């Protein structure tokens, strides 16, 4: 069993659909871990956050996430490009990236893993199913797995 966390887990959600943002936020409220959710709406904003550019330049506005939930179908910069840039940077590479998308196509699954995602999930349709998925993610990533220590 992983050691108990003293600080809230920071989850960065990269999702452009406001309805999906709300469903995921509500599902996360139903799980037991102490967490902080940050939401960015496209791949370009995700990269600005992770690389501390623009409005995210100050570390206080963009603390390094413990876990990244990444949609693939994003405007401006897609999820594949975000994943590729994260995995190319030694400071960001340790962040677990979970693809959470509507796709269930084999080509998307294969490409996501080739680019270094840690897990691939197809978004369930309803809140109950999504809550179950989020609880499974929580149990594994925050209660079972040992995550790398945060370094800034």
C-alpha positions, 0 to 999 in steps of 0.5 A: 500500500502506498504511503498516505498523502499529507497534502491534497493531490493536485489533478490537472484536467485537460478538457475542452467540453464544459459538460465533461468538465462538470461531470468529472468535477462532480465525480471527483467530489464523490471520492475520498482523497484530498485533492485539488482540481485544476482545469485547462480547456485546450492543449495550448493552455495545458502546455502553458500551465505545465511549462509555466508560460504566460499567465502560468509563469509563477509557480503558485499559479501552476503547481506541478500536478500529481496526475494529469487527465488528458482528453485527446480531441482538443482545440489548438493543440491536440492531446497527442501533441501535449503527451509528446511534449510532456514525455520529451521533457525530463522535468515533466516526464514523471507525471502520470498521464491518463488519457480520458477520451470518448474514443475507443478506437484501437489506433488511438489507444495504440498511439497514446501508449506509444507516446507514453500515456500511463493509462487509457480510458474511454469516458463513460456516458453517465455520472454513476459510471464516471464516478466508478471509473474515477474511484478506480483511478483514485484507488490505484493512483493514490492508494496503491501506486507510489508516485514520484516525489514532486520536484519543481 
